[in-house]
Amino acid sequence: MKIFLTTKIWKEGTHYLAYTPELDIASQGKTLSQAEERLREAVTAFIEETKRMGTFSEVMRSAGFMKRRERWEAPLVSISSLEVAA
């Protein structure tokens, strides 16, 4: 099963932060690729634990995912720039 998630990665100080808003999970690393890999590991661990506990479907539905034909579809997340006067 594959789940497609939105990922936002940015540099803060000397580290990169990686975040997926659909599951509200974040991680960090010294490089962009390390932050992304650690986020993948965190999401995988989260999914495995919810399956072990028997709460996977409940967690996915409460996060806005919809199951269609054996596939979980992520909720629509829009990430864009917003310009405001300062």
N, C-alpha and C positions, 0 to 999 in steps of 0.2 A: 504494500500500500504506500502510495506517495501522497504527501500533503504539501501543497504549495503555500508558502508564507511570505508576507512582506517583510523585508529586512532593511533596517536603517543602521548604517555604520558611520560613526564620526570619530574624529580624534579629539581627545580631551587630555591636555597635558602631554605626557609621554606614552599614553595608552590609547588604544582604539576601543570604543564601546559598540557593541552589536545588540540590536533590540528587534524583537518581533512583536508588533502591537496586537496581533490576533490572539496570542497566548499570554501576552504581558510577561515575556521572559527576556532577560538580558544577560550578557556576558561581556568579557573584555579580554584583550590580549595586547602584546607589545607591537604586533603588526596587524594590518587589516585582515590578512588571511588567517592569522591565529585567532583573532576575535571572531571571525565567521565560523571557523572550525569549532571553537569552544561553544558558540551559540548552538551549532548543530548538535554537539554532544549534550548540551543542557536540554534542548528540546527533545532529543531522543530519550534521555533519562526520564524526563517528565512524562512522555507518552508511555514508556515501558512501565513506569510506576502506576499510572492511572489504569493501565490494562491489568496489572497485577492486583490492584485493589478492586477491580470490577467497576470503576467509575468512568472509564474512557468516554463512552457515548454521552453520558451526562455532562462531563466537562466540556466536550466538544460542542454540544448543543448550547450550553450556557455561555460559551465564547462566541456564539453566533454562527457556527458551522452548520451546514445542512447536509444530510446524507442522501445522496441520489445514486441509486444503483450500485451499491458497494463502494462508492467513492465519496469522500468528504470534501465538500466545496467550502472554501474559506469565505467569510463575510467580505463584502466590498470595503476596502480601506483605501482612502485617497490621501496620498502624501504629496504636497505641492508647496510652492513658495507663496507667501502672502506678503505683499508690500503694504506698509503702513507709514504714515507720516510720523516723524519723531521730533 
